[in-house]
C-alpha cells in the first residue's frame, strides 16, 4: 500500500490477484482487511466461478473506480 500506484482519486489502483484456491482468496481478503481496517469491505472483492453474480461483479470491477 505504501508503494502502490494510485488512481485519479488517490486510492490504490485496481489490482487482480490470482490465488491458488478459493480458500486462499478469502484468506488474502481477510488479511488485507485486518491490515487496513479503514478500507474494510470497499477495497477487496473475491470473485469466483462459484458466484452466481460473477459476470455482474466483473462488470462492476471494470466500470467502478473502487
Predicted model as a PDB file, atoms N, CA, C, CB and O in Angstrom, pLDDT in the B-factor column:
MODEL        1                                                                  
ATOM      1  N   UNK A   1       0.813  -1.182   0.000  1.00 78.00           N  
ATOM      2  CA  UNK A   1       0.000   0.000   0.000  1.00 78.00           C  
ATOM      3  C   UNK A   1       0.866   1.260   0.000  1.00 78.00           C  
ATOM      4  CB  UNK A   1      -0.930  -0.010   1.193  1.00 78.00           C  
ATOM      5  O   UNK A   1       0.499   2.267  -0.605  1.00 78.00           O  
ATOM      6  N   UNK A   2       2.004   1.205   0.670  1.00 81.00           N  
ATOM      7  CA  UNK A   2       2.874   2.380   0.744  1.00 81.00           C  
ATOM      8  C   UNK A   2       3.512   2.707  -0.605  1.00 81.00           C  
ATOM      9  CB  UNK A   2       3.960   2.159   1.785  1.00 81.00           C  
ATOM     10  O   UNK A   2       3.871   3.857  -0.859  1.00 81.00           O  
ATOM     11  N   UNK A   3       3.654   1.713  -1.461  1.00 85.00           N  
ATOM     12  CA  UNK A   3       4.336   1.909  -2.738  1.00 85.00           C  
ATOM     13  C   UNK A   3       3.446   1.627  -3.942  1.00 85.00           C  
ATOM     14  CB  UNK A   3       5.552   1.032  -2.802  1.00 85.00           C  
ATOM     15  O   UNK A   3       3.949   1.399  -5.043  1.00 85.00           O  
ATOM     16  N   UNK A   4       2.143   1.640  -3.748  1.00 85.00           N  
ATOM     17  CA  UNK A   4       1.251   1.273  -4.846  1.00 85.00           C  
ATOM     18  C   UNK A   4       1.041   2.435  -5.818  1.00 85.00           C  
ATOM     19  CB  UNK A   4      -0.094   0.808  -4.295  1.00 85.00           C  
ATOM     20  O   UNK A   4       1.267   3.599  -5.486  1.00 85.00           O  
ATOM     21  N   UNK A   5       0.613   2.089  -7.002  1.00 88.00           N  
ATOM     22  CA  UNK A   5       0.206   3.087  -7.988  1.00 88.00           C  
ATOM     23  C   UNK A   5      -1.167   3.574  -7.568  1.00 88.00           C  
ATOM     24  CB  UNK A   5       0.194   2.503  -9.459  1.00 88.00           C  
ATOM     25  O   UNK A   5      -2.015   2.775  -7.170  1.00 88.00           O  
ATOM     26  N   UNK A   6      -1.398   4.885  -7.653  1.00 87.00           N  
ATOM     27  CA  UNK A   6      -2.684   5.443  -7.237  1.00 87.00           C  
ATOM     28  C   UNK A   6      -3.528   5.845  -8.439  1.00 87.00           C  
ATOM     29  CB  UNK A   6      -2.468   6.649  -6.324  1.00 87.00           C  
ATOM     30  O   UNK A   6      -3.005   6.193  -9.498  1.00 87.00           O  
ATOM     31  N   UNK A   7      -4.851   5.789  -8.255  1.00 82.00           N  
ATOM     32  CA  UNK A   7      -5.759   6.243  -9.305  1.00 82.00           C  
ATOM     33  C   UNK A   7      -5.929   7.759  -9.211  1.00 82.00           C  
ATOM     34  CB  UNK A   7      -7.136   5.527  -9.194  1.00 82.00           C  
ATOM     35  O   UNK A   7      -5.244   8.414  -8.426  1.00 82.00           O  
ATOM     36  N   UNK A   8      -6.830   8.311 -10.001  1.00 83.00           N  
ATOM     37  CA  UNK A   8      -7.042   9.756 -10.031  1.00 83.00           C  
ATOM     38  C   UNK A   8      -7.565  10.320  -8.715  1.00 83.00           C  
ATOM     39  CB  UNK A   8      -7.997  10.100 -11.130  1.00 83.00           C  
ATOM     40  O   UNK A   8      -7.406  11.510  -8.445  1.00 83.00           O  
ATOM     41  N   UNK A   9      -8.185   9.476  -7.898  1.00 81.00           N  
ATOM     42  CA  UNK A   9      -8.735   9.916  -6.618  1.00 81.00           C  
ATOM     43  C   UNK A   9      -7.755   9.734  -5.462  1.00 81.00           C  
ATOM     44  CB  UNK A   9     -10.009   9.162  -6.322  1.00 81.00           C  
ATOM     45  O   UNK A   9      -8.051  10.105  -4.327  1.00 81.00           O  
ATOM     46  N   UNK A  10      -6.591   9.165  -5.754  1.00 81.00           N  
ATOM     47  CA  UNK A  10      -5.596   8.934  -4.714  1.00 81.00           C  
ATOM     48  C   UNK A  10      -5.713   7.591  -4.017  1.00 81.00           C  
ATOM     49  CB  UNK A  10      -5.688  10.005  -3.704  1.00 81.00           C  
ATOM     50  O   UNK A  10      -4.997   7.316  -3.055  1.00 81.00           O  
ATOM     51  N   UNK A  11      -6.625   6.751  -4.510  1.00 79.00           N  
ATOM     52  CA  UNK A  11      -6.764   5.406  -3.955  1.00 79.00           C  
ATOM     53  C   UNK A  11      -5.823   4.456  -4.690  1.00 79.00           C  
ATOM     54  CB  UNK A  11      -8.234   4.911  -4.058  1.00 79.00           C  
ATOM     55  O   UNK A  11      -5.387   4.753  -5.803  1.00 79.00           O  
ATOM     56  N   UNK A  12      -5.501   3.300  -4.067  1.00 81.00           N  
ATOM     57  CA  UNK A  12      -4.676   2.319  -4.771  1.00 81.00           C  
ATOM     58  C   UNK A  12      -5.343   1.905  -6.082  1.00 81.00           C  
ATOM     59  CB  UNK A  12      -4.426   1.082  -3.881  1.00 81.00           C  
ATOM     60  O   UNK A  12      -6.554   1.688  -6.125  1.00 81.00           O  
ATOM     61  N   UNK A  13      -4.563   1.798  -7.133  1.00 85.00           N  
ATOM     62  CA  UNK A  13      -5.098   1.394  -8.436  1.00 85.00           C  
ATOM     63  C   UNK A  13      -5.633  -0.033  -8.354  1.00 85.00           C  
ATOM     64  CB  UNK A  13      -4.010   1.504  -9.539  1.00 85.00           C  
ATOM     65  O   UNK A  13      -5.217  -0.816  -7.500  1.00 85.00           O  
ATOM     66  N   UNK A  14      -6.547  -0.355  -9.243  1.00 84.00           N  
ATOM     67  CA  UNK A  14      -7.130  -1.697  -9.262  1.00 84.00           C  
ATOM     68  C   UNK A  14      -6.049  -2.735  -9.525  1.00 84.00           C  
ATOM     69  CB  UNK A  14      -8.240  -1.796 -10.329  1.00 84.00           C  
ATOM     70  O   UNK A  14      -5.128  -2.518 -10.313  1.00 84.00           O  
ATOM     71  N   UNK A  15      -6.183  -3.855  -8.854  1.00 87.00           N  
ATOM     72  CA  UNK A  15      -5.228  -4.945  -8.990  1.00 87.00           C  
ATOM     73  C   UNK A  15      -5.986  -6.265  -8.987  1.00 87.00           C  
ATOM     74  CB  UNK A  15      -4.169  -4.908  -7.852  1.00 87.00           C  
ATOM     75  O   UNK A  15      -6.931  -6.440  -8.219  1.00 87.00           O  
ATOM     76  N   UNK A  16      -5.581  -7.175  -9.830  1.00 89.00           N  
ATOM     77  CA  UNK A  16      -6.154  -8.516  -9.845  1.00 89.00           C  
ATOM     78  C   UNK A  16      -5.108  -9.468  -9.283  1.00 89.00           C  
ATOM     79  CB  UNK A  16      -6.598  -8.941 -11.293  1.00 89.00           C  
ATOM     80  O   UNK A  16      -3.953  -9.471  -9.709  1.00 89.00           O  
ATOM     81  N   UNK A  17      -5.531 -10.268  -8.329  1.00 91.00           N  
ATOM     82  CA  UNK A  17      -4.650 -11.278  -7.720  1.00 91.00           C  
ATOM     83  C   UNK A  17      -5.232 -12.642  -8.040  1.00 91.00           C  
ATOM     84  CB  UNK A  17      -4.507 -11.072  -6.158  1.00 91.00           C  
ATOM     85  O   UNK A  17      -6.439 -12.853  -7.923  1.00 91.00           O  
ATOM     86  N   UNK A  18      -4.379 -13.562  -8.441  1.00 94.00           N  
ATOM     87  CA  UNK A  18      -4.814 -14.922  -8.752  1.00 94.00           C  
ATOM     88  C   UNK A  18      -4.294 -15.870  -7.673  1.00 94.00           C  
ATOM     89  CB  UNK A  18      -4.316 -15.363 -10.165  1.00 94.00           C  
ATOM     90  O   UNK A  18      -3.181 -16.382  -7.788  1.00 94.00           O  
ATOM     91  N   UNK A  19      -5.086 -16.107  -6.629  1.00 95.00           N  
ATOM     92  CA  UNK A  19      -4.665 -17.017  -5.561  1.00 95.00           C  
ATOM     93  C   UNK A  19      -4.720 -18.472  -6.032  1.00 95.00           C  
ATOM     94  CB  UNK A  19      -5.550 -16.829  -4.313  1.00 95.00           C  
ATOM     95  O   UNK A  19      -5.259 -18.777  -7.095  1.00 95.00           O  
ATOM     96  N   UNK A  20      -4.158 -19.346  -5.227  1.00 96.00           N  
ATOM     97  CA  UNK A  20      -4.093 -20.758  -5.612  1.00 96.00           C  
ATOM     98  C   UNK A  20      -5.391 -21.511  -5.346  1.00 96.00           C  
ATOM     99  CB  UNK A  20      -2.967 -21.435  -4.879  1.00 96.00           C  
ATOM    100  O   UNK A  20      -5.598 -22.597  -5.889  1.00 96.00           O  
ATOM    101  N   UNK A  21      -6.264 -20.950  -4.519  1.00 96.00           N  
ATOM    102  CA  UNK A  21      -7.542 -21.597  -4.225  1.00 96.00           C  
ATOM    103  C   UNK A  21      -8.541 -20.539  -3.760  1.00 96.00           C  
ATOM    104  CB  UNK A  21      -7.371 -22.711  -3.145  1.00 96.00           C  
ATOM    105  O   UNK A  21      -8.172 -19.395  -3.491  1.00 96.00           O  
ATOM    106  N   UNK A  22      -9.787 -20.930  -3.670  1.00 95.00           N  
ATOM    107  CA  UNK A  22     -10.809 -20.012  -3.165  1.00 95.00           C  
ATOM    108  C   UNK A  22     -10.545 -19.705  -1.690  1.00 95.00           C  
ATOM    109  CB  UNK A  22     -12.232 -20.612  -3.351  1.00 95.00           C  
ATOM    110  O   UNK A  22     -10.701 -18.568  -1.246  1.00 95.00           O  
ATOM    111  N   UNK A  23     -10.151 -20.714  -0.951  1.00 96.00           N  
ATOM    112  CA  UNK A  23      -9.816 -20.515   0.460  1.00 96.00           C  
ATOM    113  C   UNK A  23      -8.681 -19.493   0.592  1.00 96.00           C  
ATOM    114  CB  UNK A  23      -9.416 -21.863   1.123  1.00 96.00           C  
ATOM    115  O   UNK A  23      -8.719 -18.627   1.465  1.00 96.00           O  
ATOM    116  N   UNK A  24      -7.698 -19.597  -0.258  1.00 97.00           N  
ATOM    117  CA  UNK A  24      -6.575 -18.659  -0.264  1.00 97.00           C  
ATOM    118  C   UNK A  24      -7.061 -17.246  -0.588  1.00 97.00           C  
ATOM    119  CB  UNK A  24      -5.503 -19.105  -1.282  1.00 97.00           C  
ATOM    120  O   UNK A  24      -6.589 -16.278   0.010  1.00 97.00           O  
ATOM    121  N   UNK A  25      -7.995 -17.121  -1.525  1.00 95.00           N  
ATOM    122  CA  UNK A  25      -8.542 -15.808  -1.893  1.00 95.00           C  
ATOM    123  C   UNK A  25      -9.197 -15.141  -0.687  1.00 95.00           C  
ATOM    124  CB  UNK A  25      -9.565 -15.947  -3.044  1.00 95.00           C  
ATOM    125  O   UNK A  25      -8.978 -13.958  -0.429  1.00 95.00           O  
ATOM    126  N   UNK A  26      -9.990 -15.894   0.037  1.00 95.00           N  
ATOM    127  CA  UNK A  26     -10.653 -15.322   1.210  1.00 95.00           C  
ATOM    128  C   UNK A  26      -9.661 -15.012   2.328  1.00 95.00           C  
ATOM    129  CB  UNK A  26     -11.727 -16.274   1.722  1.00 95.00           C  
ATOM    130  O   UNK A  26      -9.866 -14.076   3.102  1.00 95.00           O  
ATOM    131  N   UNK A  27      -8.606 -15.784   2.411  1.00 97.00           N  
ATOM    132  CA  UNK A  27      -7.562 -15.507   3.411  1.00 97.00           C  
ATOM    133  C   UNK A  27      -6.836 -14.203   3.073  1.00 97.00           C  
ATOM    134  CB  UNK A  27      -6.548 -16.684   3.485  1.00 97.00           C  
ATOM    135  O   UNK A  27      -6.538 -13.414   3.969  1.00 97.00           O  
ATOM    136  N   UNK A  28      -6.552 -13.973   1.794  1.00 94.00           N  
ATOM    137  CA  UNK A  28      -5.923 -12.722   1.366  1.00 94.00           C  
ATOM    138  C   UNK A  28      -6.833 -11.549   1.708  1.00 94.00           C  
ATOM    139  CB  UNK A  28      -5.617 -12.748  -0.155  1.00 94.00           C  
ATOM    140  O   UNK A  28      -6.372 -10.535   2.232  1.00 94.00           O  
ATOM    141  N   UNK A  29      -8.119 -11.686   1.414  1.00 94.00           N  
ATOM    142  CA  UNK A  29      -9.080 -10.620   1.722  1.00 94.00           C  
ATOM    143  C   UNK A  29      -9.107 -10.346   3.225  1.00 94.00           C  
ATOM    144  CB  UNK A  29     -10.496 -10.998   1.222  1.00 94.00           C  
ATOM    145  O   UNK A  29      -9.068  -9.191   3.650  1.00 94.00           O  
ATOM    146  N   UNK A  30      -9.171 -11.392   4.014  1.00 94.00           N  
ATOM    147  CA  UNK A  30      -9.200 -11.256   5.471  1.00 94.00           C  
ATOM    148  C   UNK A  30      -7.950 -10.539   5.976  1.00 94.00           C  
ATOM    149  CB  UNK A  30      -9.323 -12.635   6.138  1.00 94.00           C  
ATOM    150  O   UNK A  30      -8.039  -9.639   6.812  1.00 94.00           O  
ATOM    151  N   UNK A  31      -6.814 -10.932   5.478  1.00 93.00           N  
ATOM    152  CA  UNK A  31      -5.547 -10.328   5.901  1.00 93.00           C  
ATOM    153  C   UNK A  31      -5.487  -8.848   5.515  1.00 93.00           C  
ATOM    154  CB  UNK A  31      -4.360 -11.086   5.278  1.00 93.00           C  
ATOM    155  O   UNK A  31      -5.071  -8.008   6.313  1.00 93.00           O  
ATOM    156  N   UNK A  32      -5.902  -8.541   4.294  1.00 91.00           N  
ATOM    157  CA  UNK A  32      -5.914  -7.147   3.842  1.00 91.00           C  
ATOM    158  C   UNK A  32      -6.817  -6.308   4.734  1.00 91.00           C  
ATOM    159  CB  UNK A  32      -6.378  -7.053   2.375  1.00 91.00           C  
ATOM    160  O   UNK A  32      -6.437  -5.213   5.150  1.00 91.00           O  
ATOM    161  N   UNK A  33      -8.006  -6.813   5.029  1.00 92.00           N  
ATOM    162  CA  UNK A  33      -8.947  -6.063   5.855  1.00 92.00           C  
ATOM    163  C   UNK A  33      -8.463  -5.917   7.289  1.00 92.00           C  
ATOM    164  CB  UNK A  33     -10.300  -6.735   5.840  1.00 92.00           C  
ATOM    165  O   UNK A  33      -8.771  -4.921   7.943  1.00 92.00           O  
ATOM    166  N   UNK A  34      -7.707  -6.898   7.792  1.00 93.00           N  
ATOM    167  CA  UNK A  34      -7.098  -6.764   9.120  1.00 93.00           C  
ATOM    168  C   UNK A  34      -6.011  -5.693   9.117  1.00 93.00           C  
ATOM    169  CB  UNK A  34      -6.511  -8.110   9.580  1.00 93.00           C  
ATOM    170  O   UNK A  34      -5.880  -4.930  10.075  1.00 93.00           O  
ATOM    171  N   UNK A  35      -5.231  -5.640   8.036  1.00 91.00           N  
ATOM    172  CA  UNK A  35      -4.124  -4.685   7.956  1.00 91.00           C  
ATOM    173  C   UNK A  35      -4.602  -3.263   7.672  1.00 91.00           C  
ATOM    174  CB  UNK A  35      -3.144  -5.118   6.882  1.00 91.00           C  
ATOM    175  O   UNK A  35      -3.986  -2.297   8.123  1.00 91.00           O  
ATOM    176  N   UNK A  36      -5.692  -3.135   6.929  1.00 89.00           N  
ATOM    177  CA  UNK A  36      -6.198  -1.826   6.516  1.00 89.00           C  
ATOM    178  C   UNK A  36      -7.693  -1.717   6.831  1.00 89.00           C  
ATOM    179  CB  UNK A  36      -5.944  -1.593   5.003  1.00 89.00           C  
ATOM    180  O   UNK A  36      -8.520  -1.709   5.920  1.00 89.00           O  
ATOM    181  N   UNK A  37      -8.035  -1.634   8.114  1.00 91.00           N  
ATOM    182  CA  UNK A  37      -9.461  -1.623   8.502  1.00 91.00           C  
ATOM    183  C   UNK A  37     -10.232  -0.419   7.957  1.00 91.00           C  
ATOM    184  CB  UNK A  37      -9.580  -1.640  10.011  1.00 91.00           C  
ATOM    185  O   UNK A  37     -11.456  -0.474   7.842  1.00 91.00           O  
ATOM    186  N   UNK A  38      -9.540   0.651   7.625  1.00 88.00           N  
ATOM    187  CA  UNK A  38     -10.216   1.834   7.089  1.00 88.00           C  
ATOM    188  C   UNK A  38     -10.848   1.564   5.715  1.00 88.00           C  
ATOM    189  CB  UNK A  38      -9.228   2.996   6.985  1.00 88.00           C  
ATOM    190  O   UNK A  38     -11.721   2.315   5.282  1.00 88.00           O  
ATOM    191  N   UNK A  39     -10.415   0.504   5.030  1.00 82.00           N  
ATOM    192  CA  UNK A  39     -10.965   0.157   3.719  1.00 82.00           C  
ATOM    193  C   UNK A  39     -11.915  -1.030   3.776  1.00 82.00           C  
ATOM    194  CB  UNK A  39      -9.844  -0.144   2.754  1.00 82.00           C  
ATOM    195  O   UNK A  39     -12.370  -1.507   2.736  1.00 82.00           O  
ATOM    196  N   UNK A  40     -12.219  -1.509   4.962  1.00 78.00           N  
ATOM    197  CA  UNK A  40     -12.976  -2.750   5.134  1.00 78.00           C  
ATOM    198  C   UNK A  40     -14.246  -2.778   4.266  1.00 78.00           C  
ATOM    199  CB  UNK A  40     -13.351  -2.929   6.607  1.00 78.00           C  
ATOM    200  O   UNK A  40     -15.097  -1.892   4.334  1.00 78.00           O  
ATOM    201  N   UNK A  41     -14.329  -3.811   3.470  1.00 77.00           N  
ATOM    202  CA  UNK A  41     -15.499  -4.000   2.631  1.00 77.00           C  
ATOM    203  C   UNK A  41     -15.525  -3.179   1.360  1.00 77.00           C  
ATOM    204  CB  UNK A  41     -16.691  -3.699   3.405  1.00 77.00           C  
ATOM    205  O   UNK A  41     -16.453  -3.324   0.564  1.00 77.00           O  
ATOM    206  N   UNK A  42     -14.549  -2.325   1.142  1.00 82.00           N  
ATOM    207  CA  UNK A  42     -14.565  -1.455  -0.021  1.00 82.00           C  
ATOM    208  C   UNK A  42     -13.453  -1.740  -1.026  1.00 82.00           C  
ATOM    209  CB  UNK A  42     -14.471  -0.043   0.422  1.00 82.00           C  
ATOM    210  O   UNK A  42     -13.614  -1.448  -2.211  1.00 82.00           O  
ATOM    211  N   UNK A  43     -12.350  -2.293  -0.591  1.00 84.00           N  
ATOM    212  CA  UNK A  43     -11.183  -2.398  -1.453  1.00 84.00           C  
ATOM    213  C   UNK A  43     -10.911  -3.791  -1.994  1.00 84.00           C  
ATOM    214  CB  UNK A  43     -10.000  -1.935  -0.720  1.00 84.00           C  
ATOM    215  O   UNK A  43     -10.226  -3.927  -3.008  1.00 84.00           O  
ATOM    216  N   UNK A  44     -11.420  -4.819  -1.356  1.00 89.00           N  
ATOM    217  CA  UNK A  44     -11.123  -6.190  -1.794  1.00 89.00           C  
ATOM    218  C   UNK A  44     -12.431  -6.917  -2.063  1.00 89.00           C  
ATOM    219  CB  UNK A  44     -10.277  -6.955  -0.726  1.00 89.00           C  
ATOM    220  O   UNK A  44     -13.369  -6.873  -1.266  1.00 89.00           O  
ATOM    221  N   UNK A  45     -12.466  -7.579  -3.194  1.00 90.00           N  
ATOM    222  CA  UNK A  45     -13.629  -8.385  -3.528  1.00 90.00           C  
ATOM    223  C   UNK A  45     -13.131  -9.706  -4.100  1.00 90.00           C  
ATOM    224  CB  UNK A  45     -14.571  -7.645  -4.537  1.00 90.00           C  
ATOM    225  O   UNK A  45     -12.251  -9.733  -4.960  1.00 90.00           O  
ATOM    226  N   UNK A  46     -13.700 -10.785  -3.615  1.00 93.00           N  
ATOM    227  CA  UNK A  46     -13.378 -12.111  -4.135  1.00 93.00           C  
ATOM    228  C   UNK A  46     -14.454 -12.474  -5.152  1.00 93.00           C  
ATOM    229  CB  UNK A  46     -13.289 -13.185  -2.982  1.00 93.00           C  
ATOM    230  O   UNK A  46     -15.645 -12.477  -4.841  1.00 93.00           O  
ATOM    231  N   UNK A  47     -14.019 -12.779  -6.366  1.00 93.00           N  
ATOM    232  CA  UNK A  47     -14.942 -13.196  -7.427  1.00 93.00           C  
ATOM    233  C   UNK A  47     -14.475 -14.568  -7.907  1.00 93.00           C  
ATOM    234  CB  UNK A  47     -14.987 -12.144  -8.623  1.00 93.00           C  
ATOM    235  O   UNK A  47     -13.344 -14.724  -8.368  1.00 93.00           O  
ATOM    236  N   UNK A  48     -15.355 -15.555  -7.793  1.00 93.00           N  
ATOM    237  CA  UNK A  48     -15.005 -16.914  -8.227  1.00 93.00           C  
ATOM    238  C   UNK A  48     -16.048 -17.439  -9.211  1.00 93.00           C  
ATOM    239  CB  UNK A  48     -14.889 -17.865  -7.008  1.00 93.00           C  
ATOM    240  O   UNK A  48     -17.113 -16.849  -9.394  1.00 93.00           O  
ATOM    241  N   UNK A  49     -15.715 -18.547  -9.828  1.00 91.00           N  
ATOM    242  CA  UNK A  49     -16.637 -19.184 -10.765  1.00 91.00           C  
ATOM    243  C   UNK A  49     -17.903 -19.672 -10.060  1.00 91.00           C  
ATOM    244  CB  UNK A  49     -15.948 -20.352 -11.472  1.00 91.00           C  
ATOM    245  O   UNK A  49     -18.925 -19.896 -10.707  1.00 91.00           O  
ATOM    246  N   UNK A  50     -17.839 -19.837  -8.746  1.00 91.00           N  
ATOM    247  CA  UNK A  50     -18.981 -20.330  -7.983  1.00 91.00           C  
ATOM    248  C   UNK A  50     -20.030 -19.250  -7.715  1.00 91.00           C  
ATOM    249  CB  UNK A  50     -18.505 -20.907  -6.674  1.00 91.00           C  
ATOM    250  O   UNK A  50     -21.177 -19.569  -7.401  1.00 91.00           O  
ATOM    251  N   UNK A  51     -19.653 -17.991  -7.834  1.00 92.00           N  
ATOM    252  CA  UNK A  51     -20.547 -16.881  -7.521  1.00 92.00           C  
ATOM    253  C   UNK A  51     -21.571 -16.694  -8.640  1.00 92.00           C  
ATOM    254  CB  UNK A  51     -19.744 -15.582  -7.304  1.00 92.00           C  
ATOM    255  O   UNK A  51     -21.200 -16.549  -9.804  1.00 92.00           O  
ATOM    256  N   UNK A  52     -22.849 -16.698  -8.291  1.00 95.00           N  
ATOM    257  CA  UNK A  52     -23.902 -16.524  -9.296  1.00 95.00           C  
ATOM    258  C   UNK A  52     -23.840 -15.144  -9.950  1.00 95.00           C  
ATOM    259  CB  UNK A  52     -25.275 -16.733  -8.661  1.00 95.00           C  
ATOM    260  O   UNK A  52     -24.302 -14.972 -11.078  1.00 95.00           O  
ATOM    261  N   UNK A  53     -23.275 -14.167  -9.254  1.00 94.00           N  
ATOM    262  CA  UNK A  53     -23.207 -12.796  -9.763  1.00 94.00           C  
ATOM    263  C   UNK A  53     -21.859 -12.477 -10.402  1.00 94.00           C  
ATOM    264  CB  UNK A  53     -23.482 -11.815  -8.642  1.00 94.00           C  
ATOM    265  O   UNK A  53     -21.529 -11.303 -10.570  1.00 94.00           O  
ATOM    266  N   UNK A  54     -21.085 -13.473 -10.757  1.00 93.00           N  
ATOM    267  CA  UNK A  54     -19.717 -13.247 -11.220  1.00 93.00           C  
ATOM    268  C   UNK A  54     -19.631 -12.291 -12.405  1.00 93.00           C  
ATOM    269  CB  UNK A  54     -19.089 -14.557 -11.593  1.00 93.00           C  
ATOM    270  O   UNK A  54     -18.749 -11.432 -12.437  1.00 93.00           O  
ATOM    271  N   UNK A  55     -20.525 -12.423 -13.374  1.00 94.00           N  
ATOM    272  CA  UNK A  55     -20.482 -11.532 -14.539  1.00 94.00           C  
ATOM    273  C   UNK A  55     -20.770 -10.089 -14.131  1.00 94.00           C  
ATOM    274  CB  UNK A  55     -21.494 -11.990 -15.607  1.00 94.00           C  
ATOM    275  O   UNK A  55     -20.107  -9.162 -14.594  1.00 94.00           O  
ATOM    276  N   UNK A  56     -21.753  -9.908 -13.270  1.00 94.00           N  
ATOM    277  CA  UNK A  56     -22.089  -8.572 -12.774  1.00 94.00           C  
ATOM    278  C   UNK A  56     -20.928  -7.975 -11.976  1.00 94.00           C  
ATOM    279  CB  UNK A  56     -23.358  -8.628 -11.903  1.00 94.00           C  
ATOM    280  O   UNK A  56     -20.620  -6.792 -12.116  1.00 94.00           O  
ATOM    281  N   UNK A  57     -20.294  -8.786 -11.148  1.00 91.00           N  
ATOM    282  CA  UNK A  57     -19.172  -8.309 -10.333  1.00 91.00           C  
ATOM    283  C   UNK A  57     -17.976  -7.919 -11.198  1.00 91.00           C  
ATOM    284  CB  UNK A  57     -18.755  -9.382  -9.324  1.00 91.00           C  
ATOM    285  O   UNK A  57     -17.292  -6.940 -10.899  1.00 91.00           O  
ATOM    286  N   UNK A  58     -17.721  -8.666 -12.255  1.00 92.00           N  
ATOM    287  CA  UNK A  58     -16.622  -8.336 -13.161  1.00 92.00           C  
ATOM    288  C   UNK A  58     -16.924  -7.015 -13.886  1.00 92.00           C  
ATOM    289  CB  UNK A  58     -16.393  -9.487 -14.187  1.00 92.00           C  
ATOM    290  O   UNK A  58     -16.040  -6.173 -14.047  1.00 92.00           O  
ATOM    291  N   UNK A  59     -18.170  -6.844 -14.318  1.00 92.00           N  
ATOM    292  CA  UNK A  59     -18.561  -5.578 -14.962  1.00 92.00           C  
ATOM    293  C   UNK A  59     -18.376  -4.408 -14.008  1.00 92.00           C  
ATOM    294  CB  UNK A  59     -20.027  -5.640 -15.439  1.00 92.00           C  
ATOM    295  O   UNK A  59     -17.876  -3.357 -14.408  1.00 92.00           O  
ATOM    296  N   UNK A  60     -18.777  -4.581 -12.740  1.00 89.00           N  
ATOM    297  CA  UNK A  60     -18.596  -3.531 -11.731  1.00 89.00           C  
ATOM    298  C   UNK A  60     -17.108  -3.210 -11.564  1.00 89.00           C  
ATOM    299  CB  UNK A  60     -19.210  -3.965 -10.371  1.00 89.00           C  
ATOM    300  O   UNK A  60     -16.724  -2.044 -11.470  1.00 89.00           O  
ATOM    301  N   UNK A  61     -16.281  -4.251 -11.528  1.00 87.00           N  
ATOM    302  CA  UNK A  61     -14.841  -4.047 -11.362  1.00 87.00           C  
ATOM    303  C   UNK A  61     -14.284  -3.219 -12.509  1.00 87.00           C  
ATOM    304  CB  UNK A  61     -14.108  -5.395 -11.276  1.00 87.00           C  
ATOM    305  O   UNK A  61     -13.461  -2.329 -12.290  1.00 87.00           O  
ATOM    306  N   UNK A  62     -14.721  -3.501 -13.720  1.00 87.00           N  
ATOM    307  CA  UNK A  62     -14.240  -2.769 -14.891  1.00 87.00           C  
ATOM    308  C   UNK A  62     -14.690  -1.320 -14.873  1.00 87.00           C  
ATOM    309  CB  UNK A  62     -14.720  -3.437 -16.163  1.00 87.00           C  
ATOM    310  O   UNK A  62     -13.935  -0.425 -15.252  1.00 87.00           O  
ATOM    311  N   UNK A  63     -15.922  -1.089 -14.430  1.00 86.00           N  
ATOM    312  CA  UNK A  63     -16.551   0.211 -14.550  1.00 86.00           C  
ATOM    313  C   UNK A  63     -16.253   1.154 -13.375  1.00 86.00           C  
ATOM    314  CB  UNK A  63     -18.024   0.030 -14.683  1.00 86.00           C  
ATOM    315  O   UNK A  63     -15.953   2.329 -13.585  1.00 86.00           O  
ATOM    316  N   UNK A  64     -16.334   0.645 -12.158  1.00 80.00           N  
ATOM    317  CA  UNK A  64     -16.240   1.487 -10.966  1.00 80.00           C  
ATOM    318  C   UNK A  64     -14.796   1.818 -10.616  1.00 80.00           C  
ATOM    319  CB  UNK A  64     -16.910   0.801  -9.788  1.00 80.00           C  
ATOM    320  O   UNK A  64     -13.875   1.057 -10.914  1.00 80.00           O  
ATOM    321  N   UNK A  65     -14.620   2.967  -9.977  1.00 71.00           N  
ATOM    322  CA  UNK A  65     -13.273   3.385  -9.606  1.00 71.00           C  
ATOM    323  C   UNK A  65     -12.751   2.618  -8.400  1.00 71.00           C  
ATOM    324  CB  UNK A  65     -13.250   4.871  -9.319  1.00 71.00           C  
ATOM    325  O   UNK A  65     -11.543   2.418  -8.281  1.00 71.00           O  
ATOM    326  N   UNK A  66     -13.621   2.189  -7.513  1.00 66.00           N  
ATOM    327  CA  UNK A  66     -13.176   1.423  -6.334  1.00 66.00           C  
ATOM    328  C   UNK A  66     -13.736   0.027  -6.399  1.00 66.00           C  
ATOM    329  CB  UNK A  66     -13.608   2.111  -5.018  1.00 66.00           C  
ATOM    330  O   UNK A  66     -13.484  -0.782  -5.506  1.00 66.00           O  
TER     331      UNK A  66                                                      
ENDMDL                                                                          
END                                                                             
